[in-house]
Amino acid sequence: MGADSGRARGTEGKISQWLRRRPKPRPAEDEASERLALLLAVAGAGMPVSPAAHPVGFRCSCERVGCPTPARHPVSFAWQTQSTTDPAQIERWAAGQPLANFITATGMVHDVLDVPLTAGLQALERLTDEGVEVGPVARSGSDRMLFFTATRGTPEEEDEWWPCELDCHPETQEEHPGLRWHCRGSYVLLPPSRLPGELDVRWERGPEHPLPDPLTLLEALQDACARYAGSAEANGLDPNAVAWPLGR
């Protein structure tokens, strides 16, 4: 009996050792460090950031009853002036709001071409095959893809701006189905962001890639969106849905 007990104790010891050697879940400190590193990389590329809401279950942290864009909007109504590339401020936000998502305000340094995920994947494959320099690309939830580009710049004449609402106007939806051009007055969520329903926003190509001229991507994105729109309409889907509505 003593020998059996010894074997049992020896076996138990080996199991305990094996369990201790098993990979453990990533500590919260590691996730926080990675999150901060990604935010600082975005800021280092010149793209201003600002805190955003985050999911609380299937609800929004803003606690607004019936929030139309849960976990997808800035915390402050002054997000356009609050957005910054200052590393010290970003570190303070990240430390003080450990659950917050972050947005980047577009139209100052960069724009974002927001397309359906299926169209984005097709366009990305075509652009890569053609040797076109594609900049940062993010996957948003389960249905949108974001192509980060250089901004069109600050024109001398105010009327030269192409507002992000352009493709929402009835006369332009047929020309640009499913595509939204985020420029001045708009924003998108930055990776890593969490969305209700265990969805997220994550990089496919990180912010270390230079921002390309948006016109070098536009033809491939338009063609892919047009094909997607035909397929979506045939299946009763809305090809003109966008990733991040401006309304709160």
N, C-alpha and C positions, 0 to 999 in steps of 0.2 A: 504493500500500500504506500509505503514511504517512497519507493522508486516511482510509482505511478504519480504520486503527488508532485515529485520533483520534475517529472516530464511535463505535467500540466503547468507547473509554475514556469518551467523553461519556455514552453510554447506561448504562454500568456505574455512572457517578457518579450519574445520576438514580435508578437502582434502589436504590443504597445510601442515598440521601437519603430515598426513599420508605419503605424498610424502617425507617429511624430514626424516621420520623414515625408508624409504625403504633402503635396502642394496645398498650401492654405489659401483661403480667399485673400484677395489683395487688400491690404490695410487701407483705411480711409485716407491716411496720410499720403499714400502713393497715388491714389486717384486725385486728391487735391493738388498734389505736386504736378501731375500730368496735365490737369485742367489749367493750372496757372501757366505752365510752359506753353500750352497751345494758345492761350489768350495773349501772352507776351509775344509769341511768334507772329500773330496777326497784327498786333500793334507795331511790331518791328518792321512789318511790311508796309506800314503807313496807314493801315485801316483802323479808324477810330471805333472804340467799343463802349458799351454802356450796359448796366445790369438789366435783366429782364425777369419776368415772372417764371415760376417753375410749377410742375405738377404736384398736386397733393391728392394722390389717388387718381380719380378721373376728373377732379376739380382743379381750379386755378388758385395759386397762392394769393392772388389779389382779393379773393373772397367776394368778388362781385357776383351777385346772383345772376346766373345765366351768362357768364362771361363768354362772348362769341369767339374768342381766340385764346382758349386756356393754355397758359404757359408759353404763349407765342408773342407776347407784346412787352414793350419796355416797362420798367417799374415806374419811371418818372415821365410826366407829360413833357418835361423839358429835355427829353433824350437827345434832341438834335444838338443843343448847345452843351449838354453834359458829356456827350461822347468824346473820348480822348484816347491818345496813344501814350500817355504818360505812364511809365511802368510802375511808379510808386502808387499812383491812384488806383491802377488796376489791381495791384497787390492788396491794397486796403479793401477794395470791393470784394475780391475773392476771399479774403480772410474773414471779413465781416458778414458776408452773405454766402456761406458755403454751399447752399442748395440752389442758388440763383443760376438761371441761364443767362447768356449774354447775347446782345444784338450788335451788329455793326451798321452804322449809318452810312448809306450809300450816297454817291453824287459828289463827294468831296475829293476823294482819291481814287475810288473804284466804283464800278457799277456791278450789278449782278443780273445775269440773264436766267430767268426762272422758267423752267420747262417741265412738262410731265416726265416722270422717271423713265418710262419706256422710250420716249423720244430722245431724252438725254443720253441714255446708254447707246442708242443707235448712232447719234451724232458724235459721241465721244469715240466710238470705234472708227467711224469714217475719218474724223479729224486726225486720229492717231495714224491710221493707215496712209493718209495723205501727207504725213510729216508736218502738220500744222502745230505750232507751239500753243498748247493748251495750258492755261493757268490753273489756279486752285479750283477744285470742283468738290462740292459737298452733296451728299444724299440727305434729303429732308423727309423724315418719316418713311412712309411706304409708297409715296406717289409723286414726289417732286425731286428735281435735280437742279442745283444752283451752280452756274458757271461764273466765276469771279473774273472781271476784266478791268482794264484801266477805264477811268471815266472819260466821257467825251470832252471834258475840260470845261472851264468857265468861259462862256462866249462873251463877246463884247456886247451883243444885243440880247436882251432878255428873251425875245421871241424865238431865239435859236435853241432854247432848251427843249429837249424831248422828255416830257414828264413821264413818270412811271405809269400814269393812268392811261397812256396812249392806247394800248391794245384793249383797254376796257371799254373804249368808245365803240358804239355800234358800227360806225363806218370802217373800223379797222380790224374787227375781229376776224373777218374772212381772210384778210391779208396776213395776219399774224396769229393764227389759231393756237391757243394754249400757251403762248409765250408772253411773259411779262418782263419788261425791262426796268429793273429797279435803279433809279438814279436819284437825283436830288429830291428830298422829302420822303424817302422810303428807307426801308431797313430789311435785313434778314437775320434770322437766328444763326449764331455761330456754333460750330462744333467745339467741344462736346456739349450738346444740349439734350435734355430729356423732355419727352412729350407724354401726355396721357396715353394709357394703353401700352406701356412698355416700349414705345417707339422712341427714336432718337434722331439727332442730326449729327452726322459724322463725315469726316473728310474722306474722299476718294483720292484726291490729290491735294496735298497740304499747302499751306501758305508760303512755303519756301519757293514755290514756282512763281516766276515773274508774271505780272498781270499783262495779258495780251490786249491788243486792240480789239474791241468788241466786234468790229466789222469783219475780222478774219474768221470769226466763229458763226456769224449770223446766218450765212447761206445754209450751212449744214444743219443748224438748229431749226431754221424755218422749214427746210425740206422734211426733216424728221417730224416736226410738229404737224405739218400738213398731213403726212401719212398717218400719224397717230389720231388726228382729229377725225379723219374718215373712218378709222376703225372704232374710235370711241363712240361716235354718233351712231354707228351701226349697232353698237351694243347698249345704247341708251345711256351713255355716260356724258358728262359735261367736260369737254376738252379745254374750256376756258377757266376752270378752277385754278386758283393761284395758291402759292404756299403760305404767304403771310399777309393777310389783309391788313390795311392800315388802321381800320376802325377798331376801337377797343370796346 
